Amino acid sequence: MSDSDPQITLYRLQACPFCERVVRTLQDLGLSYRSRFVEPMHADRNVVKRVSGKRSVPAIVDEHTGVTMSESANIVEYLTKTYGEGA
């Protein structure tokens, strides 16, 4: 994966601790990703809803595997199993 063409898109809020947990995992695994900052107002997060079916963040879209998911714990587990050591 090159930095110019990241396969993972992260939908996030600024200063969101759950989003930062996912960012740390992406960085620890050396994965390039694209950040999409979303509307702070939950009801206005239509972009995330169209992508993941929910308005909650963080949410990721992994074009490499075709996976779309939300919830930071699930995302961290997925990233670690998919891209971590021994994956």
Secondary structure, DSSP 4 states (H G I P E B T S, - for coil): --TTS-SEEEEE-TT-HHHHHHHHHHHHTT--EEEEE--SSGGG-HHHHHHHSS--S-EEEETTTTEEEE-HHHHHHHHHHHHSTT-
